[in-house]
């Protein structure tokens, strides 16, 4: 089974590329982030024609998460227990959706950006990740053999090797000690990065900004991850960061990340 995650940066703008990717790579389950579409704007029929069931959670032109599956789609959850909201008054955003696909509880996650280190949105980001870690611990405490995949755009580069320049990101978001500790708390809750063992070392990125020729200059970040529970991680036999989808006209600024599960 092939499970993928991809921040598409607008599903309506990228649906042609998403269709081509699903066919080219033969994907069974795709976790999608930043759909930027309300549910009534989402192109469900394009997935249906390819044999996929889809669930989407989108409230406005921002954020938005979805899961497309051709191996079943059950027990859909919009958000997780304890997930904080944003705004005044505070309300949950469309940043997390979960469903069981062929026995795997797949989560599509779009972690808040943080904006700047001093912005209130950074506090929201850290609170959001802390709530995810707490939820993950609870899931595994209830069932240590649970097969769970936390997939998505984490907006955190956990290690220095995950950015093209440590100096460039000094004092900026995504690499601060607080953000890295919040990401590590999810790992410590029992979830392993199953892609890094197959793609170790510096220069292995999943995101490249649209400006300043970042992609051809290899100025990227690794911020898209597949974190798996122990039982599921033991089934992962390979992983790919599909740089081909960052090339060409109309590309997202993120590349899909694919894991192979036996």
KAWO-V622317 format. One record per pair of residues at least 12 apart in sequence whose C-alpha atoms are under 10 Angstrom apart, sorted by the first residue. I is the first residue (numbers start at 0). J is the second residue. D is the distance in Angstrom with one decimal. If there is no record, write none. Layout:
{{I,J,D} {I,J,D}}
This chain:
{{0,25,9.2} {0,26,7.7} {0,27,6.1} {0,28,8.2} {0,70,9.0} {0,101,9.1} {0,235,9.5} {0,258,8.3} {0,259,5.9} {0,260,5.1} {0,261,6.3} {1,24,8.6} {1,25,7.4} {1,26,5.2} {1,27,5.3} {1,28,6.6} {1,29,8.6} {1,235,9.7} {1,237,9.5} {1,238,9.1} {1,257,6.6} {1,258,5.8} {1,259,4.8} {1,260,6.2} {1,261,8.8} {2,25,9.7} {2,26,6.3} {2,27,6.0} {2,28,4.7} {2,29,5.9} {2,30,7.9} {2,68,9.1} {2,100,9.8} {2,103,10.0} {2,105,9.0} {2,148,9.2} {2,150,9.3} {2,225,9.3} {2,238,9.5} {2,256,8.5} {2,257,5.7} {2,258,5.4} {2,259,6.6} {2,260,7.5} {3,21,9.4} {3,24,9.7} {3,26,6.9} {3,27,8.1} {3,28,6.2} {3,29,4.8} {3,30,6.1} {3,31,8.5} {3,66,9.9} {3,67,9.9} {3,107,9.9} {3,150,8.0} {3,151,9.1} {3,224,9.9} {3,225,8.4} {3,238,9.3} {3,239,9.2} {3,240,9.5} {3,241,10.0} {3,255,6.6} {3,256,5.4} {3,257,4.2} {3,258,6.2} {3,259,8.8} {4,28,8.5} {4,29,5.6} {4,30,4.6} {4,31,5.9} {4,32,7.9} {4,66,9.1} {4,106,9.6} {4,107,7.5} {4,108,9.2} {4,149,9.5} {4,150,5.9} {4,151,5.7} {4,152,8.2} {4,223,7.8} {4,224,7.9} {4,225,7.6} {4,240,9.9} {4,253,10.0} {4,254,8.8} {4,255,5.7} {4,256,5.4} {4,257,6.6} {4,258,8.9} {5,17,9.2} {5,29,7.4} {5,30,6.3} {5,31,5.1} {5,32,6.2} {5,33,8.9} {5,107,9.1} {5,150,8.7} {5,151,6.7} {5,152,7.7} {5,205,9.4} {5,223,7.9} {5,224,9.6} {5,241,9.9} {5,244,9.9} {5,251,9.0} {5,253,6.9} {5,254,6.5} {5,255,4.5} {5,256,6.5} {5,257,8.8} {6,30,8.4} {6,31,5.7} {6,32,4.4} {6,33,5.7} {6,34,7.8} {6,62,10.0} {6,63,9.9} {6,64,8.9} {6,107,9.7} {6,108,9.6} {6,109,8.2} {6,151,7.1} {6,152,6.4} {6,205,9.8} {6,206,9.3} {6,223,8.2} {6,251,7.4} {6,252,8.1} {6,253,5.9} {6,254,7.5} {6,255,7.3} {6,256,9.6} {7,31,6.7} {7,32,6.3} {7,33,6.2} {7,34,6.6} {7,35,9.2} {7,64,10.0} {7,244,9.9} {7,250,8.3} {7,251,5.4} {7,252,7.7} {7,253,6.9} {7,254,8.3} {7,255,8.5} {8,31,9.3} {8,32,7.4} {8,33,5.2} {8,34,6.2} {8,35,7.1} {8,61,9.7} {8,62,8.9} {8,63,9.7} {8,250,8.9} {8,251,5.7} {8,252,7.3} {8,253,8.0} {9,31,9.8} {9,32,8.5} {9,33,6.1} {9,34,4.6} {9,35,5.0} {9,36,7.3} {9,41,9.8} {9,60,8.8} {9,61,9.0} {9,62,9.0} {9,63,8.9} {9,251,8.2} {10,31,8.6} {10,32,8.8} {10,33,7.7} {10,34,4.8} {10,35,6.8} {10,36,7.3} {10,40,9.4} {10,41,7.3} {10,42,7.8} {10,63,9.4} {10,64,9.9} {10,65,9.8} {10,251,9.7} {11,34,7.6} {11,35,8.0} {11,36,7.6} {11,40,8.0} {11,41,7.1} {11,42,7.1} {12,34,9.3} {12,35,9.5} {12,249,7.7} {12,250,9.2} {12,251,9.1} {13,34,9.3} {13,249,7.0} {13,250,7.3} {13,251,7.4} {14,41,9.7} {14,42,7.7} {14,45,7.9} {14,46,9.1} {15,45,9.0} {15,249,9.5} {16,244,7.8} {16,248,9.8} {16,249,8.1} {16,250,7.7} {16,251,9.2} {17,29,9.7} {17,31,9.8} {17,45,9.7} {17,46,9.2} {17,244,9.1} {17,250,10.0} {17,255,9.8} {18,45,7.7} {18,46,7.5} {18,48,9.9} {18,49,8.0} {19,244,9.7} {20,241,9.5} {20,243,9.5} {20,244,7.7} {20,255,9.0} {21,46,9.4} {21,49,8.6} {21,51,10.0} {21,67,10.0} {22,49,8.3} {24,241,9.4} {24,257,9.0} {26,67,9.5} {26,68,8.5} {26,69,8.5} {26,257,8.3} {26,258,9.6} {26,259,9.6} {27,50,9.9} {27,51,8.4} {27,67,8.1} {27,68,5.8} {27,69,5.6} {27,70,6.5} {27,71,9.5} {27,100,9.1} {27,101,9.7} {28,51,8.6} {28,52,9.5} {28,53,9.7} {28,66,7.1} {28,67,5.6} {28,68,4.4} {28,69,6.6} {28,70,7.4} {28,71,9.1} {28,72,9.5} {28,100,7.5} {28,101,9.5} {28,105,8.6} {28,257,9.6} {29,51,9.6} {29,53,9.4} {29,65,8.2} {29,66,5.7} {29,67,5.1} {29,68,6.5} {29,69,9.4} {29,105,9.2} {29,107,8.6} {29,150,9.4} {29,255,9.3} {29,256,9.6} {29,257,8.8} {30,53,9.9} {30,54,10.0} {30,55,10.0} {30,64,7.6} {30,65,6.0} {30,66,4.6} {30,67,6.6} {30,68,8.8} {30,96,9.0} {30,97,9.2} {30,105,7.7} {30,106,7.2} {30,107,5.0} {30,108,8.1} {30,148,10.0} {30,149,9.5} {30,150,6.7} {30,151,7.0} {30,255,9.6} {30,256,9.8} {31,55,8.9} {31,63,8.4} {31,64,5.6} {31,65,5.0} {31,66,6.0} {31,67,7.9} {31,96,9.7} {31,106,9.7} {31,107,6.3} {31,108,8.2} {31,109,8.8} {31,150,8.8} {31,151,7.4} {31,152,9.2} {31,255,9.3} {32,55,9.8} {32,56,9.9} {32,62,7.2} {32,63,6.1} {32,64,4.6} {32,65,6.6} {32,66,8.9} {32,93,9.5} {32,94,7.9} {32,95,8.9} {32,96,9.8} {32,107,6.8} {32,108,6.8} {32,109,5.8} {32,110,9.5} {32,150,9.4} {32,151,6.7} {32,152,7.0} {33,57,9.0} {33,60,9.1} {33,61,7.0} {33,62,4.6} {33,63,4.9} {33,64,6.0} {33,65,8.8} {33,93,9.0} {33,94,8.3} {33,108,9.4} {33,109,7.1} {33,151,9.8} {33,152,8.9} {34,55,8.6} {34,56,8.8} {34,57,7.4} {34,59,9.7} {34,60,8.2} {34,61,7.7} {34,62,6.3} {34,63,4.7} {34,64,5.9} {34,65,7.5} {34,93,9.7} {35,56,9.9} {35,57,7.1} {35,58,8.5} {35,59,6.8} {35,60,4.5} {35,61,4.8} {35,62,5.4} {35,63,5.5} {35,64,8.5} {35,93,9.7} {36,55,9.1} {36,56,8.6} {36,57,5.6} {36,58,7.2} {36,59,5.9} {36,60,5.2} {36,61,7.2} {36,62,8.0} {36,63,6.5} {36,64,9.1} {37,55,8.5} {37,56,7.5} {37,57,4.4} {37,58,5.0} {37,59,5.1} {37,60,6.8} {37,61,8.9} {37,62,9.6} {37,63,7.7} {37,93,9.7} {38,54,9.0} {38,55,6.4} {38,56,6.5} {38,57,5.5} {38,58,7.2} {38,59,8.7} {38,63,9.0} {38,65,9.9} {39,55,9.9} {39,57,8.8} {39,58,9.7} {40,57,9.0} {40,59,9.6} {40,60,9.7} {41,53,9.8} {41,54,9.8} {41,55,7.7} {41,56,9.5} {41,57,8.5} {41,65,9.6} {43,55,8.9} {43,67,9.4} {46,67,7.5} {46,68,9.1} {46,69,9.6} {47,67,9.3} {47,68,9.9} {47,69,9.3} {49,69,8.7} {50,67,9.5} {50,68,8.3} {50,69,6.0} {50,70,9.5} {51,66,9.5} {51,67,5.8} {51,68,5.1} {51,69,4.5} {51,70,8.1} {51,71,8.6} {51,72,9.4} {52,66,8.2} {52,67,5.6} {52,68,5.3} {52,69,6.1} {52,70,8.5} {52,71,7.3} {52,72,6.8} {53,65,7.0} {53,66,5.6} {53,67,4.4} {53,68,6.4} {53,69,8.9} {53,71,9.7} {53,72,7.8} {54,66,5.5} {54,67,6.7} {54,68,8.9} {54,72,8.2} {54,73,9.9} {54,75,7.8} {54,76,9.7} {54,77,9.7} {54,96,8.3} {54,97,9.0} {54,98,8.5} {55,67,8.6} {55,75,9.9} {55,77,9.0} {55,93,9.1} {55,95,9.8} {55,96,7.6} {55,97,9.9} {55,107,9.9} {56,76,9.7} {56,77,7.0} {56,78,9.2} {56,92,9.2} {56,93,5.7} {56,94,7.9} {56,95,7.9} {56,96,6.9} {57,92,8.4} {57,93,5.5} {57,94,8.5} {58,91,9.9} {58,92,7.5} {58,93,6.3} {58,94,10.0} {59,92,9.5} {59,93,8.7} {61,92,9.1} {61,93,8.3} {61,94,9.8} {62,92,7.6} {62,93,5.9} {62,94,6.4} {62,95,9.7} {62,109,7.4} {62,110,9.5} {62,111,9.1} {63,92,8.2} {63,93,4.9} {63,94,6.0} {63,95,8.2} {63,96,9.2} {63,107,9.7} {63,108,9.3} {63,109,7.9} {64,77,9.4} {64,92,10.0} {64,93,6.4} {64,94,6.0} {64,95,6.3} {64,96,6.4} {64,97,9.5} {64,106,9.4} {64,107,6.2} {64,108,7.0} {64,109,7.1} {64,151,9.2} {65,77,9.9} {65,93,9.5} {65,94,9.3} {65,95,8.4} {65,96,6.6} {65,97,8.6} {65,98,9.8} {65,106,9.1} {65,107,6.5} {65,108,9.0} {66,96,7.5} {66,97,7.7} {66,98,7.6} {66,100,9.5} {66,105,8.1} {66,106,8.0} {66,107,6.7} {67,98,9.8} {67,100,9.4} {68,98,9.5} {68,99,9.5} {68,100,6.8} {68,101,9.1} {69,100,8.4} {69,101,9.2} {70,99,9.5} {70,100,5.9} {70,101,5.6} {70,102,9.3} {71,98,9.1} {71,99,7.4} {71,100,5.0} {71,101,5.9} {71,102,8.8} {71,103,10.0} {72,97,9.5} {72,98,6.0} {72,99,5.6} {72,100,5.1} {72,101,7.8} {72,102,9.5} {72,103,9.9} {72,104,9.6} {72,105,9.6} {73,97,9.1} {73,98,5.5} {73,99,5.0} {73,100,6.7} {73,101,9.0} {73,102,9.3} {73,104,9.1} {74,97,7.8} {74,98,5.4} {74,99,6.0} {74,100,9.2} {74,104,8.8} {75,96,7.2} {75,97,5.5} {75,98,4.4} {75,99,7.2} {75,100,9.9} {75,104,9.4} {75,105,9.6} {75,106,9.7} {76,95,8.3} {76,96,5.6} {76,97,4.9} {76,98,6.3} {76,99,9.5} {76,106,8.9} {77,91,9.7} {77,92,9.8} {77,93,8.0} {77,94,8.6} {77,95,6.2} {77,96,4.7} {77,97,6.6} {77,98,9.1} {77,106,9.7} {78,91,8.0} {78,92,8.5} {78,93,7.7} {78,94,7.1} {78,95,4.7} {78,96,5.5} {78,97,7.4} {78,106,9.2} {78,107,9.7} {78,108,9.1} {78,131,9.8} {79,94,9.8} {79,95,7.1} {79,96,7.9} {79,97,8.2} {79,106,9.5} {79,130,8.4} {79,131,7.4} {79,134,7.0} {79,135,9.4} {80,130,7.8} {80,131,8.3} {80,133,8.8} {80,134,6.4} {80,135,9.8} {80,137,9.7} {81,126,9.7} {81,127,8.5} {81,129,9.3} {81,130,5.7} {81,131,7.8} {81,133,8.2} {81,134,7.4} {82,94,9.4} {82,95,8.8} {82,126,8.4} {82,127,6.1} {82,128,8.6} {82,129,8.9} {82,130,5.7} {82,131,7.0} {82,133,9.8} {82,134,8.7} {83,123,7.5} {83,124,9.2} {83,126,7.0} {83,127,5.8} {83,128,9.4} {83,129,9.7} {83,130,7.4} {83,131,9.7} {84,123,7.9} {84,126,9.6} {84,127,8.3} {85,111,9.8} {85,119,9.8} {85,120,8.2} {85,123,7.2} {85,124,9.7} {85,127,9.9} {86,120,9.6} {86,123,9.9} {92,109,9.8} {92,111,9.6} {93,108,9.2} {93,109,8.3} {94,107,7.9} {94,108,5.7} {94,109,4.9} {94,110,6.7} {94,111,8.0} {94,127,9.9} {94,151,9.8} {94,152,10.0} {95,107,5.7} {95,108,4.7} {95,109,6.5} {95,110,8.4} {95,131,9.9} {95,149,9.8} {95,150,9.8} {95,151,9.3} {96,108,6.9} {96,109,9.4} {97,147,9.7} {97,148,9.4} {97,149,9.0} {97,150,9.9} {98,147,9.9} {99,146,9.4} {99,147,8.9} {99,148,10.0} {102,145,9.1} {102,146,7.2} {102,147,9.1} {103,145,8.1} {103,146,5.1} {103,147,5.8} {103,148,7.1} {103,227,10.0} {103,231,7.8} {104,145,8.0} {104,146,6.1} {104,147,4.7} {104,148,6.2} {104,149,8.6} {104,227,9.9} {104,228,9.9} {104,231,9.8} {105,146,8.5} {105,147,6.0} {105,148,4.9} {105,149,6.5} {105,150,7.3} {105,227,9.5} {106,147,7.7} {106,148,6.0} {106,149,5.0} {106,150,5.8} {106,151,7.9} {106,225,9.7} {106,226,10.0} {107,148,8.6} {107,149,6.7} {107,150,5.2} {107,151,5.5} {107,152,8.6} {107,225,9.8} {108,131,9.8} {108,149,7.0} {108,150,5.9} {108,151,4.7} {108,152,6.4} {108,153,7.3} {108,223,9.8} {108,224,9.8} {109,150,8.7} {109,151,5.9} {109,152,5.2} {109,153,6.3} {109,154,8.0} {109,223,9.5} {110,123,9.8} {110,124,6.9} {110,125,9.4} {110,127,7.5} {110,128,7.4} {110,131,9.8} {110,151,7.9} {110,152,6.2} {110,153,4.9} {110,154,6.1} {110,155,8.6} {111,123,7.4} {111,124,5.1} {111,125,8.6} {111,126,9.9} {111,127,7.6} {111,128,8.8} {111,152,9.0} {111,153,7.8} {111,154,7.0} {111,155,9.7} {112,124,6.8} {112,125,9.9} {112,152,9.5} {112,153,8.3} {112,154,5.7} {112,155,8.4} {112,172,7.9} {112,173,7.8} {113,125,8.3} {113,154,8.3} {113,155,9.7} {113,171,9.7} {113,172,6.6} {113,173,8.0} {113,178,9.1} {114,171,8.6} {114,172,6.7} {114,173,9.2} {115,170,8.7} {115,171,6.4} {115,172,5.7} {115,173,9.2} {116,170,7.4} {116,171,6.5} {116,172,5.9} {116,173,9.2} {116,175,8.0} {116,177,9.5} {116,178,9.6} {117,171,9.7} {117,172,9.6} {121,172,8.3} {121,173,10.0} {121,177,9.5} {121,178,8.7} {122,177,9.8} {122,178,9.9} {124,153,9.9} {124,154,9.3} {124,178,8.1} {124,181,9.0} {125,177,7.5} {125,178,6.6} {125,179,9.7} {125,180,9.1} {125,181,6.2} {125,182,8.8} {126,181,8.6} {127,181,9.1} {128,153,9.0} {128,178,8.6} {128,180,9.7} {128,181,5.9} {128,182,6.8} {128,183,9.6} {128,184,8.2} {128,185,7.5} {129,180,9.7} {129,181,6.2} {129,182,8.4} {129,184,7.3} {129,185,7.7} {130,181,9.8} {130,185,9.3} {131,149,9.6} {131,181,9.5} {131,182,9.5} {131,184,9.1} {131,185,7.0} {131,188,9.4} {132,181,8.2} {132,182,8.3} {132,183,9.0} {132,184,6.0} {132,185,4.4} {132,186,8.0} {132,187,8.2} {132,188,6.0} {132,189,9.0} {132,190,9.4} {133,184,8.8} {133,185,8.0} {133,188,7.5} {134,185,9.2} {134,188,8.9} {135,147,8.9} {135,149,9.2} {135,184,9.9} {135,185,7.1} {135,186,9.3} {135,187,9.7} {135,188,6.2} {135,189,7.6} {135,190,8.1} {135,228,8.9} {136,184,9.8} {136,185,8.3} {136,186,9.9} {136,187,8.8} {136,188,5.0} {136,189,7.0} {136,190,9.2} {137,188,8.8} {138,188,9.7} {138,189,9.9} {138,228,9.7} {139,188,8.3} {139,189,7.5} {139,190,9.5} {139,228,7.9} {139,229,9.3} {140,188,9.7} {140,189,9.8} {143,189,9.3} {143,228,8.5} {143,229,8.1} {143,230,8.1} {144,228,8.0} {144,229,7.4} {144,230,5.6} {144,231,8.4} {145,227,9.9} {145,228,7.0} {145,229,8.2} {145,230,6.6} {145,231,7.7} {146,227,7.5} {146,228,5.9} {146,229,7.6} {146,230,5.8} {146,231,4.9} {146,232,8.3} {146,233,9.9} {146,234,9.7} {147,190,8.6} {147,226,8.3} {147,227,5.7} {147,228,5.3} {147,229,8.6} {147,230,8.3} {147,231,6.6} {147,232,8.9} {148,190,8.4} {148,191,9.5} {148,192,10.0} {148,193,9.9} {148,224,9.8} {148,225,6.5} {148,226,5.8} {148,227,4.6} {148,228,6.7} {148,231,7.5} {148,232,8.7} {149,185,9.6} {149,190,8.2} {149,191,9.6} {149,192,9.5} {149,224,7.9} {149,225,5.8} {149,226,5.0} {149,227,6.2} {149,228,8.5} {150,192,10.0} {150,223,7.7} {150,224,5.9} {150,225,4.6} {150,226,6.4} {150,227,8.4} {150,256,9.1} {151,222,8.6} {151,223,5.6} {151,224,5.8} {151,225,6.9} {151,226,9.0} {151,255,9.6} {151,256,8.9} {152,205,9.4} {152,206,9.4} {152,221,9.5} {152,222,6.0} {152,223,4.5} {152,224,6.7} {152,225,9.3} {152,253,8.8} {153,173,8.9} {153,178,9.9} {153,182,8.1} {153,221,9.3} {153,222,5.6} {153,223,5.8} {153,224,6.9} {153,225,9.7} {154,172,8.5} {154,173,5.8} {154,174,9.1} {154,178,8.9} {154,182,9.6} {154,206,9.8} {154,220,9.4} {154,221,8.8} {154,222,5.4} {154,223,7.4} {154,224,9.7} {155,172,7.9} {155,173,4.3} {155,174,6.3} {155,175,8.6} {155,178,6.4} {155,179,6.6} {155,180,9.9} {155,181,9.1} {155,182,7.2} {155,220,8.9} {155,221,7.9} {155,222,5.3} {155,223,8.3} {155,224,9.6} {156,172,9.3} {156,173,5.6} {156,174,5.5} {156,175,8.9} {156,178,8.5} {156,179,7.2} {156,182,8.9} {156,204,9.6} {156,220,6.6} {156,221,5.7} {156,222,5.2} {156,223,8.7} {156,224,9.8} {157,173,8.0} {157,174,6.7} {157,175,9.0} {157,176,9.0} {157,178,8.0} {157,179,5.1} {157,180,8.3} {157,181,9.5} {157,182,7.0} {157,183,7.7} {157,220,10.0} {157,221,8.3} {157,222,7.9} {158,174,7.6} {158,179,7.8} {158,201,9.4} {158,221,9.0} {159,174,7.8} {159,201,8.3} {159,220,9.7} {159,221,10.0} {160,199,9.3} {160,200,6.5} {160,201,4.5} {160,202,7.1} {160,203,8.3} {160,204,9.4} {160,220,8.8} {160,221,8.6} {161,174,9.0} {161,199,9.8} {161,200,8.2} {161,201,6.1} {161,202,7.1} {161,203,7.0} {161,204,6.7} {161,205,9.3} {161,219,8.1} {161,220,5.4} {161,221,5.0} {161,222,7.7} {162,174,8.5} {162,201,7.7} {162,202,7.5} {162,203,8.7} {162,204,7.6} {162,206,9.7} {162,217,10.0} {162,218,7.6} {162,219,6.1} {162,220,4.5} {162,221,6.6} {162,222,9.1} {163,201,7.8} {163,202,6.7} {163,203,9.3} {163,204,8.5} {163,207,9.9} {163,213,9.8} {163,216,9.7} {163,217,7.3} {163,218,5.1} {163,219,5.6} {163,220,6.5} {163,221,9.3} {164,218,7.8} {164,219,8.8} {164,220,9.2} {173,220,9.3} {173,222,8.3} {185,226,8.6} {186,226,7.5} {186,227,9.0} {186,228,9.3} {188,228,9.2} {189,226,9.1} {189,227,8.1} {189,228,6.1} {189,229,6.9} {190,225,9.1} {190,226,5.3} {190,227,4.9} {190,228,4.7} {190,229,6.7} {190,230,9.9} {190,231,9.5} {190,232,8.3} {191,224,9.7} {191,225,8.0} {191,226,4.9} {191,227,5.2} {191,228,6.6} {191,229,7.3} {191,231,9.6} {191,232,6.9} {191,233,10.0} {192,224,6.8} {192,225,5.8} {192,226,4.6} {192,227,6.6} {192,228,9.4} {192,232,8.4} {193,224,8.3} {193,225,6.2} {193,226,6.2} {193,227,6.7} {193,228,9.6} {193,231,9.5} {193,232,6.3} {193,233,9.1} {193,234,9.9} {193,235,7.1} {193,236,9.1} {193,237,8.4} {193,238,7.6} {193,258,7.8} {193,259,9.9} {194,223,9.9} {194,224,7.3} {194,225,6.7} {194,226,8.4} {194,227,9.9} {194,232,9.9} {194,235,9.0} {194,236,9.8} {194,237,7.6} {194,238,5.4} {194,239,7.4} {194,240,8.4} {194,256,8.2} {194,257,8.3} {194,258,7.1} {194,259,9.8} {195,221,10.0} {195,224,8.9} {195,225,9.4} {195,238,8.4} {195,239,9.8} {196,237,8.9} {196,238,8.7} {197,236,9.1} {197,237,6.6} {197,238,6.1} {197,239,7.9} {197,240,9.8} {197,258,9.9} {198,237,9.6} {198,238,7.8} {198,239,7.8} {198,240,8.2} {201,220,9.6} {201,221,9.3} {202,217,7.4} {202,218,8.4} {202,219,7.6} {202,220,8.1} {202,221,8.5} {203,217,9.3} {203,219,8.2} {203,220,7.7} {203,221,6.6} {203,240,8.3} {203,242,9.9} {204,217,8.4} {204,218,8.5} {204,219,5.5} {204,220,4.8} {204,221,4.2} {204,222,7.5} {204,223,8.6} {204,240,8.1} {204,242,8.8} {204,253,9.0} {204,254,8.5} {205,219,7.1} {205,220,6.0} {205,221,4.8} {205,222,6.3} {205,223,6.0} {205,224,8.8} {205,240,6.9} {205,241,8.4} {205,242,7.7} {205,245,8.9} {205,252,8.5} {205,253,5.6} {205,254,5.2} {205,255,7.4} {205,256,7.6} {206,218,8.8} {206,219,5.4} {206,220,5.2} {206,221,6.3} {206,222,6.8} {206,223,7.7} {206,242,9.5} {206,245,8.5} {206,251,8.9} {206,252,5.8} {206,253,4.4} {206,254,6.4} {206,255,9.5} {207,219,4.4} {207,220,6.5} {207,221,9.1} {207,245,8.3} {207,251,9.2} {207,252,5.6} {207,253,6.6} {207,254,8.7} {208,220,9.0} {208,251,9.6} {208,252,6.0} {208,253,8.5} {209,250,9.5} {209,251,8.8} {209,252,6.4} {209,253,9.9} {213,252,9.9} {214,242,9.7} {214,245,8.0} {214,246,8.4} {214,252,8.8} {215,246,9.3} {219,252,9.8} {219,253,9.6} {220,253,9.5} {221,253,9.5} {221,254,9.9} {222,253,9.1} {223,240,9.5} {223,253,8.1} {223,254,8.4} {223,255,8.3} {223,256,7.3} {224,255,9.8} {224,256,7.4} {224,257,9.6} {225,238,9.6} {225,256,7.8} {225,257,8.4} {225,258,7.9} {231,260,8.0} {231,261,9.5} {232,260,8.5} {233,260,8.8} {233,261,9.2} {234,259,8.3} {234,260,5.4} {234,261,5.5} {235,258,6.8} {235,259,5.6} {235,260,4.5} {235,261,6.4} {236,258,7.7} {236,259,5.5} {236,260,5.9} {236,261,6.6} {237,257,8.4} {237,258,5.8} {237,259,5.0} {237,260,7.5} {237,261,9.3} {238,256,7.4} {238,257,5.5} {238,258,4.3} {238,259,5.9} {238,260,9.1} {239,254,10.0} {239,255,8.3} {239,256,5.8} {239,257,5.1} {239,258,6.5} {239,259,8.5} {240,253,9.9} {240,254,6.6} {240,255,6.0} {240,256,4.6} {240,257,6.4} {240,258,8.9} {241,253,9.5} {241,254,5.7} {241,255,5.4} {241,256,6.2} {241,257,7.5} {242,254,5.6} {242,255,7.6} {242,256,9.0} {243,255,9.1}}
